């Protein structure tokens, strides 16, 4: 199961590569998807509450890039719920942005400060990625927990840096309405700051950490 699936690109790719497996993607919003593979299904449901699946349904559950969506309280509900729907012996995987960008220029530094404050007012923990391991350890029927991170260049160091820069651009664009509202900033001013921040990533060789946590449900 792919939780908080968005457009479902990962599930679609996996379904094509592994036609004998079945993939279920869930999100609170259904995106227009034309002709998905027969072994890939999309379900509309509130992913911050109880999932509409029986206990022990899936062999593998994964959730990516949910850091900006859920409050601390949501996470405390989400993690046990994902464990519930995984079969004994199955796996749960999280992959999240570490919540900070290092070696930043002045414009990106200001943007990160404003983002952090805006998220704090909504009880969203920007550092949740580094706490997922300890939160999972509190669940009795989970074992073999592995957690680590990889550092990613933003806008430099070849193709990897280009991909990460594109991710940051999309992030800057996705939070624009909320940040403009919270900080009484017009769109033109925001766009100008973002343009400068993007250039700074290359100039200052900015980078960030991507955290992953994997756990197995007890047999």
Biotite code that builds the C-alpha atoms (Angstrom):
import biotite.structure as struc

atoms = struc.array([
    struc.Atom([0.000, 0.000, 0.000], chain_id="A", res_id=1, res_name="UNK", atom_name="CA", element="C"),
    struc.Atom([1.209, 3.485, -0.903], chain_id="A", res_id=2, res_name="UNK", atom_name="CA", element="C"),
    struc.Atom([-0.130, 5.992, 1.616], chain_id="A", res_id=3, res_name="UNK", atom_name="CA", element="C"),
    struc.Atom([-0.506, 9.700, 0.776], chain_id="A", res_id=4, res_name="UNK", atom_name="CA", element="C"),
    struc.Atom([-0.057, 8.654, -2.829], chain_id="A", res_id=5, res_name="UNK", atom_name="CA", element="C"),
    struc.Atom([-0.684, 11.956, -4.607], chain_id="A", res_id=6, res_name="UNK", atom_name="CA", element="C"),
    struc.Atom([-0.544, 11.349, -8.382], chain_id="A", res_id=7, res_name="UNK", atom_name="CA", element="C"),
    struc.Atom([0.580, 7.787, -7.641], chain_id="A", res_id=8, res_name="UNK", atom_name="CA", element="C"),
    struc.Atom([3.704, 7.795, -9.812], chain_id="A", res_id=9, res_name="UNK", atom_name="CA", element="C"),
    struc.Atom([5.577, 5.358, -7.583], chain_id="A", res_id=10, res_name="UNK", atom_name="CA", element="C"),
    struc.Atom([2.675, 2.894, -7.472], chain_id="A", res_id=11, res_name="UNK", atom_name="CA", element="C"),
    struc.Atom([2.161, 3.116, -11.233], chain_id="A", res_id=12, res_name="UNK", atom_name="CA", element="C"),
    struc.Atom([5.843, 2.449, -11.922], chain_id="A", res_id=13, res_name="UNK", atom_name="CA", element="C"),
    struc.Atom([5.949, -0.470, -9.493], chain_id="A", res_id=14, res_name="UNK", atom_name="CA", element="C"),
    struc.Atom([2.748, -1.973, -10.888], chain_id="A", res_id=15, res_name="UNK", atom_name="CA", element="C"),
    struc.Atom([4.269, -2.012, -14.367], chain_id="A", res_id=16, res_name="UNK", atom_name="CA", element="C"),
    struc.Atom([7.547, -3.503, -13.173], chain_id="A", res_id=17, res_name="UNK", atom_name="CA", element="C"),
    struc.Atom([5.895, -6.162, -10.999], chain_id="A", res_id=18, res_name="UNK", atom_name="CA", element="C"),
    struc.Atom([2.716, -7.281, -12.789], chain_id="A", res_id=19, res_name="UNK", atom_name="CA", element="C"),
    struc.Atom([2.174, -10.239, -10.424], chain_id="A", res_id=20, res_name="UNK", atom_name="CA", element="C"),
    struc.Atom([1.948, -7.943, -7.382], chain_id="A", res_id=21, res_name="UNK", atom_name="CA", element="C"),
    struc.Atom([-1.003, -5.757, -6.393], chain_id="A", res_id=22, res_name="UNK", atom_name="CA", element="C"),
    struc.Atom([-0.627, -2.090, -5.432], chain_id="A", res_id=23, res_name="UNK", atom_name="CA", element="C"),
    struc.Atom([-3.156, 0.023, -3.525], chain_id="A", res_id=24, res_name="UNK", atom_name="CA", element="C"),
    struc.Atom([-2.700, 3.802, -3.285], chain_id="A", res_id=25, res_name="UNK", atom_name="CA", element="C"),
    struc.Atom([-4.682, 5.932, -0.842], chain_id="A", res_id=26, res_name="UNK", atom_name="CA", element="C"),
    struc.Atom([-5.018, 9.679, -0.416], chain_id="A", res_id=27, res_name="UNK", atom_name="CA", element="C"),
    struc.Atom([-7.572, 12.279, 0.647], chain_id="A", res_id=28, res_name="UNK", atom_name="CA", element="C"),
    struc.Atom([-7.597, 13.582, -2.946], chain_id="A", res_id=29, res_name="UNK", atom_name="CA", element="C"),
    struc.Atom([-7.907, 11.561, -6.134], chain_id="A", res_id=30, res_name="UNK", atom_name="CA", element="C"),
    struc.Atom([-5.782, 12.793, -9.010], chain_id="A", res_id=31, res_name="UNK", atom_name="CA", element="C"),
    struc.Atom([-6.774, 12.226, -12.654], chain_id="A", res_id=32, res_name="UNK", atom_name="CA", element="C"),
    struc.Atom([-4.994, 9.064, -13.784], chain_id="A", res_id=33, res_name="UNK", atom_name="CA", element="C"),
    struc.Atom([-5.629, 7.593, -17.213], chain_id="A", res_id=34, res_name="UNK", atom_name="CA", element="C"),
    struc.Atom([-5.607, 3.828, -17.685], chain_id="A", res_id=35, res_name="UNK", atom_name="CA", element="C"),
    struc.Atom([-3.700, 2.615, -14.613], chain_id="A", res_id=36, res_name="UNK", atom_name="CA", element="C"),
    struc.Atom([-2.449, -0.991, -14.771], chain_id="A", res_id=37, res_name="UNK", atom_name="CA", element="C"),
    struc.Atom([-4.982, -3.631, -13.726], chain_id="A", res_id=38, res_name="UNK", atom_name="CA", element="C"),
    struc.Atom([-2.889, -4.448, -10.649], chain_id="A", res_id=39, res_name="UNK", atom_name="CA", element="C"),
    struc.Atom([-2.892, -0.845, -9.370], chain_id="A", res_id=40, res_name="UNK", atom_name="CA", element="C"),
    struc.Atom([-5.898, 0.612, -7.539], chain_id="A", res_id=41, res_name="UNK", atom_name="CA", element="C"),
    struc.Atom([-6.550, 4.059, -6.071], chain_id="A", res_id=42, res_name="UNK", atom_name="CA", element="C"),
    struc.Atom([-8.731, 4.621, -3.001], chain_id="A", res_id=43, res_name="UNK", atom_name="CA", element="C"),
    struc.Atom([-10.111, 7.906, -1.682], chain_id="A", res_id=44, res_name="UNK", atom_name="CA", element="C"),
    struc.Atom([-9.982, 8.128, 2.113], chain_id="A", res_id=45, res_name="UNK", atom_name="CA", element="C"),
    struc.Atom([-8.910, 10.375, 4.965], chain_id="A", res_id=46, res_name="UNK", atom_name="CA", element="C"),
    struc.Atom([-5.378, 9.185, 5.512], chain_id="A", res_id=47, res_name="UNK", atom_name="CA", element="C"),
    struc.Atom([-5.048, 10.910, 8.913], chain_id="A", res_id=48, res_name="UNK", atom_name="CA", element="C"),
    struc.Atom([-7.717, 8.675, 10.506], chain_id="A", res_id=49, res_name="UNK", atom_name="CA", element="C"),
    struc.Atom([-8.492, 4.954, 10.585], chain_id="A", res_id=50, res_name="UNK", atom_name="CA", element="C"),
    struc.Atom([-7.854, 3.275, 7.255], chain_id="A", res_id=51, res_name="UNK", atom_name="CA", element="C"),
    struc.Atom([-10.738, 1.349, 5.701], chain_id="A", res_id=52, res_name="UNK", atom_name="CA", element="C"),
    struc.Atom([-8.803, -1.911, 5.574], chain_id="A", res_id=53, res_name="UNK", atom_name="CA", element="C"),
    struc.Atom([-8.906, -4.977, 7.851], chain_id="A", res_id=54, res_name="UNK", atom_name="CA", element="C"),
    struc.Atom([-5.994, -5.837, 10.106], chain_id="A", res_id=55, res_name="UNK", atom_name="CA", element="C"),
    struc.Atom([-3.059, -7.604, 8.441], chain_id="A", res_id=56, res_name="UNK", atom_name="CA", element="C"),
    struc.Atom([-3.982, -6.677, 4.847], chain_id="A", res_id=57, res_name="UNK", atom_name="CA", element="C"),
    struc.Atom([-0.730, -5.633, 3.136], chain_id="A", res_id=58, res_name="UNK", atom_name="CA", element="C"),
    struc.Atom([2.744, -7.109, 2.793], chain_id="A", res_id=59, res_name="UNK", atom_name="CA", element="C"),
    struc.Atom([4.363, -3.698, 2.502], chain_id="A", res_id=60, res_name="UNK", atom_name="CA", element="C"),
    struc.Atom([3.249, -0.170, 3.380], chain_id="A", res_id=61, res_name="UNK", atom_name="CA", element="C"),
    struc.Atom([5.184, 2.922, 2.348], chain_id="A", res_id=62, res_name="UNK", atom_name="CA", element="C"),
    struc.Atom([4.668, 6.634, 2.922], chain_id="A", res_id=63, res_name="UNK", atom_name="CA", element="C"),
    struc.Atom([6.801, 9.422, 1.457], chain_id="A", res_id=64, res_name="UNK", atom_name="CA", element="C"),
    struc.Atom([6.873, 13.211, 1.774], chain_id="A", res_id=65, res_name="UNK", atom_name="CA", element="C"),
    struc.Atom([4.169, 13.685, 4.400], chain_id="A", res_id=66, res_name="UNK", atom_name="CA", element="C"),
    struc.Atom([6.176, 16.014, 6.616], chain_id="A", res_id=67, res_name="UNK", atom_name="CA", element="C"),
    struc.Atom([4.277, 19.172, 5.640], chain_id="A", res_id=68, res_name="UNK", atom_name="CA", element="C"),
    struc.Atom([0.830, 17.585, 5.805], chain_id="A", res_id=69, res_name="UNK", atom_name="CA", element="C"),
    struc.Atom([0.488, 16.062, 9.274], chain_id="A", res_id=70, res_name="UNK", atom_name="CA", element="C"),
    struc.Atom([0.601, 17.499, 12.770], chain_id="A", res_id=71, res_name="UNK", atom_name="CA", element="C"),
    struc.Atom([2.441, 15.801, 15.600], chain_id="A", res_id=72, res_name="UNK", atom_name="CA", element="C"),
    struc.Atom([-0.885, 14.383, 16.800], chain_id="A", res_id=73, res_name="UNK", atom_name="CA", element="C"),
    struc.Atom([-1.637, 13.019, 13.312], chain_id="A", res_id=74, res_name="UNK", atom_name="CA", element="C"),
    struc.Atom([1.663, 11.131, 13.268], chain_id="A", res_id=75, res_name="UNK", atom_name="CA", element="C"),
    struc.Atom([0.839, 9.543, 16.615], chain_id="A", res_id=76, res_name="UNK", atom_name="CA", element="C"),
    struc.Atom([-2.302, 8.117, 14.982], chain_id="A", res_id=77, res_name="UNK", atom_name="CA", element="C"),
    struc.Atom([-0.795, 7.312, 11.592], chain_id="A", res_id=78, res_name="UNK", atom_name="CA", element="C"),
    struc.Atom([2.109, 5.107, 12.672], chain_id="A", res_id=79, res_name="UNK", atom_name="CA", element="C"),
    struc.Atom([0.083, 2.554, 14.705], chain_id="A", res_id=80, res_name="UNK", atom_name="CA", element="C"),
    struc.Atom([-2.524, 2.512, 11.948], chain_id="A", res_id=81, res_name="UNK", atom_name="CA", element="C"),
    struc.Atom([0.038, 1.595, 9.304], chain_id="A", res_id=82, res_name="UNK", atom_name="CA", element="C"),
    struc.Atom([1.353, -1.149, 11.555], chain_id="A", res_id=83, res_name="UNK", atom_name="CA", element="C"),
    struc.Atom([-2.198, -2.444, 12.003], chain_id="A", res_id=84, res_name="UNK", atom_name="CA", element="C"),
    struc.Atom([-2.832, -2.973, 8.285], chain_id="A", res_id=85, res_name="UNK", atom_name="CA", element="C"),
    struc.Atom([0.534, -4.649, 7.625], chain_id="A", res_id=86, res_name="UNK", atom_name="CA", element="C"),
    struc.Atom([0.624, -8.445, 7.721], chain_id="A", res_id=87, res_name="UNK", atom_name="CA", element="C"),
    struc.Atom([2.812, -10.159, 10.341], chain_id="A", res_id=88, res_name="UNK", atom_name="CA", element="C"),
    struc.Atom([6.287, -10.311, 8.844], chain_id="A", res_id=89, res_name="UNK", atom_name="CA", element="C"),
    struc.Atom([5.496, -7.389, 6.532], chain_id="A", res_id=90, res_name="UNK", atom_name="CA", element="C"),
    struc.Atom([7.305, -4.053, 6.367], chain_id="A", res_id=91, res_name="UNK", atom_name="CA", element="C"),
    struc.Atom([6.541, -0.370, 6.964], chain_id="A", res_id=92, res_name="UNK", atom_name="CA", element="C"),
    struc.Atom([8.693, 2.280, 5.286], chain_id="A", res_id=93, res_name="UNK", atom_name="CA", element="C"),
    struc.Atom([8.888, 6.054, 5.723], chain_id="A", res_id=94, res_name="UNK", atom_name="CA", element="C"),
    struc.Atom([11.015, 8.461, 3.694], chain_id="A", res_id=95, res_name="UNK", atom_name="CA", element="C"),
    struc.Atom([10.996, 12.137, 4.677], chain_id="A", res_id=96, res_name="UNK", atom_name="CA", element="C"),
    struc.Atom([12.887, 15.397, 4.218], chain_id="A", res_id=97, res_name="UNK", atom_name="CA", element="C"),
    struc.Atom([15.028, 16.105, 7.273], chain_id="A", res_id=98, res_name="UNK", atom_name="CA", element="C"),
    struc.Atom([13.433, 19.504, 7.846], chain_id="A", res_id=99, res_name="UNK", atom_name="CA", element="C"),
    struc.Atom([16.497, 21.706, 7.339], chain_id="A", res_id=100, res_name="UNK", atom_name="CA", element="C"),
    struc.Atom([18.608, 22.986, 4.457], chain_id="A", res_id=101, res_name="UNK", atom_name="CA", element="C"),
    struc.Atom([22.308, 23.526, 5.141], chain_id="A", res_id=102, res_name="UNK", atom_name="CA", element="C"),
    struc.Atom([24.736, 26.100, 3.694], chain_id="A", res_id=103, res_name="UNK", atom_name="CA", element="C"),
    struc.Atom([22.015, 28.500, 2.619], chain_id="A", res_id=104, res_name="UNK", atom_name="CA", element="C"),
    struc.Atom([22.099, 32.051, 1.316], chain_id="A", res_id=105, res_name="UNK", atom_name="CA", element="C"),
    struc.Atom([20.200, 34.979, 2.895], chain_id="A", res_id=106, res_name="UNK", atom_name="CA", element="C"),
    struc.Atom([16.962, 34.605, 0.919], chain_id="A", res_id=107, res_name="UNK", atom_name="CA", element="C"),
    struc.Atom([16.628, 30.867, 1.504], chain_id="A", res_id=108, res_name="UNK", atom_name="CA", element="C"),
    struc.Atom([17.461, 31.411, 5.176], chain_id="A", res_id=109, res_name="UNK", atom_name="CA", element="C"),
    struc.Atom([14.581, 33.889, 5.505], chain_id="A", res_id=110, res_name="UNK", atom_name="CA", element="C"),
    struc.Atom([12.249, 31.532, 3.649], chain_id="A", res_id=111, res_name="UNK", atom_name="CA", element="C"),
    struc.Atom([13.146, 28.614, 5.964], chain_id="A", res_id=112, res_name="UNK", atom_name="CA", element="C"),
    struc.Atom([12.537, 30.781, 9.026], chain_id="A", res_id=113, res_name="UNK", atom_name="CA", element="C"),
    struc.Atom([9.097, 31.810, 7.777], chain_id="A", res_id=114, res_name="UNK", atom_name="CA", element="C"),
    struc.Atom([8.213, 28.249, 6.822], chain_id="A", res_id=115, res_name="UNK", atom_name="CA", element="C"),
    struc.Atom([9.250, 26.959, 10.250], chain_id="A", res_id=116, res_name="UNK", atom_name="CA", element="C"),
    struc.Atom([7.145, 29.535, 12.095], chain_id="A", res_id=117, res_name="UNK", atom_name="CA", element="C"),
    struc.Atom([4.114, 28.910, 9.874], chain_id="A", res_id=118, res_name="UNK", atom_name="CA", element="C"),
    struc.Atom([4.327, 25.163, 10.437], chain_id="A", res_id=119, res_name="UNK", atom_name="CA", element="C"),
    struc.Atom([4.770, 25.565, 14.188], chain_id="A", res_id=120, res_name="UNK", atom_name="CA", element="C"),
    struc.Atom([1.499, 27.500, 14.376], chain_id="A", res_id=121, res_name="UNK", atom_name="CA", element="C"),
    struc.Atom([-0.171, 24.397, 12.889], chain_id="A", res_id=122, res_name="UNK", atom_name="CA", element="C"),
    struc.Atom([1.617, 22.004, 15.280], chain_id="A", res_id=123, res_name="UNK", atom_name="CA", element="C"),
    struc.Atom([3.590, 20.506, 12.380], chain_id="A", res_id=124, res_name="UNK", atom_name="CA", element="C"),
    struc.Atom([6.956, 19.162, 13.493], chain_id="A", res_id=125, res_name="UNK", atom_name="CA", element="C"),
    struc.Atom([9.494, 19.954, 10.789], chain_id="A", res_id=126, res_name="UNK", atom_name="CA", element="C"),
    struc.Atom([11.988, 17.582, 12.460], chain_id="A", res_id=127, res_name="UNK", atom_name="CA", element="C"),
    struc.Atom([9.632, 14.582, 12.571], chain_id="A", res_id=128, res_name="UNK", atom_name="CA", element="C"),
    struc.Atom([11.850, 12.510, 10.247], chain_id="A", res_id=129, res_name="UNK", atom_name="CA", element="C"),
    struc.Atom([14.541, 12.113, 12.896], chain_id="A", res_id=130, res_name="UNK", atom_name="CA", element="C"),
    struc.Atom([11.931, 11.041, 15.496], chain_id="A", res_id=131, res_name="UNK", atom_name="CA", element="C"),
    struc.Atom([10.171, 8.327, 13.497], chain_id="A", res_id=132, res_name="UNK", atom_name="CA", element="C"),
    struc.Atom([12.476, 5.566, 14.732], chain_id="A", res_id=133, res_name="UNK", atom_name="CA", element="C"),
    struc.Atom([11.793, 6.329, 18.404], chain_id="A", res_id=134, res_name="UNK", atom_name="CA", element="C"),
    struc.Atom([8.052, 6.636, 17.759], chain_id="A", res_id=135, res_name="UNK", atom_name="CA", element="C"),
    struc.Atom([7.952, 3.251, 16.026], chain_id="A", res_id=136, res_name="UNK", atom_name="CA", element="C"),
    struc.Atom([9.904, 1.652, 18.882], chain_id="A", res_id=137, res_name="UNK", atom_name="CA", element="C"),
    struc.Atom([7.018, 2.505, 21.210], chain_id="A", res_id=138, res_name="UNK", atom_name="CA", element="C"),
    struc.Atom([4.796, 0.027, 19.317], chain_id="A", res_id=139, res_name="UNK", atom_name="CA", element="C"),
    struc.Atom([5.011, -3.465, 20.828], chain_id="A", res_id=140, res_name="UNK", atom_name="CA", element="C"),
    struc.Atom([4.562, -5.633, 17.728], chain_id="A", res_id=141, res_name="UNK", atom_name="CA", element="C"),
    struc.Atom([7.304, -4.043, 15.604], chain_id="A", res_id=142, res_name="UNK", atom_name="CA", element="C"),
    struc.Atom([10.883, -5.238, 15.296], chain_id="A", res_id=143, res_name="UNK", atom_name="CA", element="C"),
    struc.Atom([13.993, -4.941, 13.094], chain_id="A", res_id=144, res_name="UNK", atom_name="CA", element="C"),
    struc.Atom([13.834, -1.156, 12.931], chain_id="A", res_id=145, res_name="UNK", atom_name="CA", element="C"),
    struc.Atom([16.408, 0.495, 10.676], chain_id="A", res_id=146, res_name="UNK", atom_name="CA", element="C"),
    struc.Atom([16.821, 4.241, 10.305], chain_id="A", res_id=147, res_name="UNK", atom_name="CA", element="C"),
    struc.Atom([19.401, 6.337, 8.491], chain_id="A", res_id=148, res_name="UNK", atom_name="CA", element="C"),
    struc.Atom([19.749, 9.268, 6.113], chain_id="A", res_id=149, res_name="UNK", atom_name="CA", element="C"),
    struc.Atom([21.443, 10.341, 2.919], chain_id="A", res_id=150, res_name="UNK", atom_name="CA", element="C"),
    struc.Atom([22.662, 13.851, 2.137], chain_id="A", res_id=151, res_name="UNK", atom_name="CA", element="C"),
    struc.Atom([21.472, 15.396, -1.122], chain_id="A", res_id=152, res_name="UNK", atom_name="CA", element="C"),
    struc.Atom([23.027, 18.368, -2.978], chain_id="A", res_id=153, res_name="UNK", atom_name="CA", element="C"),
    struc.Atom([20.609, 21.046, -4.156], chain_id="A", res_id=154, res_name="UNK", atom_name="CA", element="C"),
    struc.Atom([21.349, 22.455, -7.598], chain_id="A", res_id=155, res_name="UNK", atom_name="CA", element="C"),
    struc.Atom([24.942, 21.256, -7.876], chain_id="A", res_id=156, res_name="UNK", atom_name="CA", element="C"),
    struc.Atom([26.913, 17.991, -8.192], chain_id="A", res_id=157, res_name="UNK", atom_name="CA", element="C"),
    struc.Atom([25.344, 16.822, -11.430], chain_id="A", res_id=158, res_name="UNK", atom_name="CA", element="C"),
    struc.Atom([22.031, 15.078, -12.044], chain_id="A", res_id=159, res_name="UNK", atom_name="CA", element="C"),
    struc.Atom([21.308, 14.310, -8.388], chain_id="A", res_id=160, res_name="UNK", atom_name="CA", element="C"),
    struc.Atom([21.602, 17.988, -7.543], chain_id="A", res_id=161, res_name="UNK", atom_name="CA", element="C"),
    struc.Atom([19.350, 18.944, -10.455], chain_id="A", res_id=162, res_name="UNK", atom_name="CA", element="C"),
    struc.Atom([16.649, 16.524, -9.280], chain_id="A", res_id=163, res_name="UNK", atom_name="CA", element="C"),
    struc.Atom([16.811, 17.801, -5.705], chain_id="A", res_id=164, res_name="UNK", atom_name="CA", element="C"),
    struc.Atom([16.655, 21.407, -6.914], chain_id="A", res_id=165, res_name="UNK", atom_name="CA", element="C"),
    struc.Atom([13.471, 20.586, -8.824], chain_id="A", res_id=166, res_name="UNK", atom_name="CA", element="C"),
    struc.Atom([12.015, 19.073, -5.635], chain_id="A", res_id=167, res_name="UNK", atom_name="CA", element="C"),
    struc.Atom([12.839, 22.242, -3.703], chain_id="A", res_id=168, res_name="UNK", atom_name="CA", element="C"),
    struc.Atom([11.291, 24.403, -6.443], chain_id="A", res_id=169, res_name="UNK", atom_name="CA", element="C"),
    struc.Atom([8.059, 22.414, -6.196], chain_id="A", res_id=170, res_name="UNK", atom_name="CA", element="C"),
    struc.Atom([8.114, 22.728, -2.421], chain_id="A", res_id=171, res_name="UNK", atom_name="CA", element="C"),
    struc.Atom([8.566, 26.501, -2.617], chain_id="A", res_id=172, res_name="UNK", atom_name="CA", element="C"),
    struc.Atom([5.636, 26.708, -5.034], chain_id="A", res_id=173, res_name="UNK", atom_name="CA", element="C"),
    struc.Atom([3.350, 24.392, -3.055], chain_id="A", res_id=174, res_name="UNK", atom_name="CA", element="C"),
    struc.Atom([3.584, 26.384, 0.185], chain_id="A", res_id=175, res_name="UNK", atom_name="CA", element="C"),
    struc.Atom([3.312, 29.789, -1.514], chain_id="A", res_id=176, res_name="UNK", atom_name="CA", element="C"),
    struc.Atom([-0.397, 30.405, -0.749], chain_id="A", res_id=177, res_name="UNK", atom_name="CA", element="C"),
    struc.Atom([-0.013, 29.671, 2.973], chain_id="A", res_id=178, res_name="UNK", atom_name="CA", element="C"),
    struc.Atom([3.219, 31.605, 3.437], chain_id="A", res_id=179, res_name="UNK", atom_name="CA", element="C"),
    struc.Atom([1.878, 34.619, 1.558], chain_id="A", res_id=180, res_name="UNK", atom_name="CA", element="C"),
    struc.Atom([-1.210, 34.549, 3.770], chain_id="A", res_id=181, res_name="UNK", atom_name="CA", element="C"),
    struc.Atom([0.678, 34.017, 7.038], chain_id="A", res_id=182, res_name="UNK", atom_name="CA", element="C"),
    struc.Atom([3.244, 36.732, 6.346], chain_id="A", res_id=183, res_name="UNK", atom_name="CA", element="C"),
    struc.Atom([0.957, 39.206, 4.503], chain_id="A", res_id=184, res_name="UNK", atom_name="CA", element="C"),
    struc.Atom([3.211, 38.982, 1.467], chain_id="A", res_id=185, res_name="UNK", atom_name="CA", element="C"),
    struc.Atom([2.094, 39.584, -2.097], chain_id="A", res_id=186, res_name="UNK", atom_name="CA", element="C"),
    struc.Atom([2.779, 36.905, -4.697], chain_id="A", res_id=187, res_name="UNK", atom_name="CA", element="C"),
    struc.Atom([5.214, 39.040, -6.702], chain_id="A", res_id=188, res_name="UNK", atom_name="CA", element="C"),
    struc.Atom([7.424, 39.607, -3.658], chain_id="A", res_id=189, res_name="UNK", atom_name="CA", element="C"),
    struc.Atom([7.327, 35.905, -2.793], chain_id="A", res_id=190, res_name="UNK", atom_name="CA", element="C"),
    struc.Atom([8.251, 34.877, -6.334], chain_id="A", res_id=191, res_name="UNK", atom_name="CA", element="C"),
    struc.Atom([11.178, 37.305, -6.375], chain_id="A", res_id=192, res_name="UNK", atom_name="CA", element="C"),
    struc.Atom([12.486, 35.932, -3.067], chain_id="A", res_id=193, res_name="UNK", atom_name="CA", element="C"),
    struc.Atom([12.126, 32.354, -4.331], chain_id="A", res_id=194, res_name="UNK", atom_name="CA", element="C"),
    struc.Atom([13.974, 33.172, -7.549], chain_id="A", res_id=195, res_name="UNK", atom_name="CA", element="C"),
    struc.Atom([16.888, 34.529, -5.518], chain_id="A", res_id=196, res_name="UNK", atom_name="CA", element="C"),
    struc.Atom([16.761, 31.563, -3.110], chain_id="A", res_id=197, res_name="UNK", atom_name="CA", element="C"),
    struc.Atom([17.017, 29.082, -5.988], chain_id="A", res_id=198, res_name="UNK", atom_name="CA", element="C"),
    struc.Atom([20.106, 30.845, -7.363], chain_id="A", res_id=199, res_name="UNK", atom_name="CA", element="C"),
    struc.Atom([21.669, 30.783, -3.900], chain_id="A", res_id=200, res_name="UNK", atom_name="CA", element="C"),
    struc.Atom([21.396, 26.979, -3.722], chain_id="A", res_id=201, res_name="UNK", atom_name="CA", element="C"),
    struc.Atom([23.932, 26.674, -6.529], chain_id="A", res_id=202, res_name="UNK", atom_name="CA", element="C"),
    struc.Atom([26.123, 29.522, -5.299], chain_id="A", res_id=203, res_name="UNK", atom_name="CA", element="C"),
    struc.Atom([26.331, 28.340, -1.672], chain_id="A", res_id=204, res_name="UNK", atom_name="CA", element="C"),
    struc.Atom([26.220, 24.605, -2.518], chain_id="A", res_id=205, res_name="UNK", atom_name="CA", element="C"),
    struc.Atom([23.199, 24.014, -0.316], chain_id="A", res_id=206, res_name="UNK", atom_name="CA", element="C"),
    struc.Atom([22.244, 20.487, 0.742], chain_id="A", res_id=207, res_name="UNK", atom_name="CA", element="C"),
    struc.Atom([19.752, 18.621, 2.872], chain_id="A", res_id=208, res_name="UNK", atom_name="CA", element="C"),
    struc.Atom([19.249, 15.223, 4.469], chain_id="A", res_id=209, res_name="UNK", atom_name="CA", element="C"),
    struc.Atom([16.640, 12.688, 3.421], chain_id="A", res_id=210, res_name="UNK", atom_name="CA", element="C"),
    struc.Atom([15.731, 10.270, 6.217], chain_id="A", res_id=211, res_name="UNK", atom_name="CA", element="C"),
    struc.Atom([14.332, 6.786, 5.865], chain_id="A", res_id=212, res_name="UNK", atom_name="CA", element="C"),
    struc.Atom([12.956, 4.436, 8.512], chain_id="A", res_id=213, res_name="UNK", atom_name="CA", element="C"),
    struc.Atom([12.021, 0.807, 7.877], chain_id="A", res_id=214, res_name="UNK", atom_name="CA", element="C"),
    struc.Atom([10.447, -1.600, 10.374], chain_id="A", res_id=215, res_name="UNK", atom_name="CA", element="C"),
    struc.Atom([9.091, -5.144, 10.309], chain_id="A", res_id=216, res_name="UNK", atom_name="CA", element="C"),
    struc.Atom([5.908, -6.288, 12.021], chain_id="A", res_id=217, res_name="UNK", atom_name="CA", element="C"),
    struc.Atom([6.355, -9.269, 14.322], chain_id="A", res_id=218, res_name="UNK", atom_name="CA", element="C"),
    struc.Atom([5.152, -12.664, 13.142], chain_id="A", res_id=219, res_name="UNK", atom_name="CA", element="C"),
])
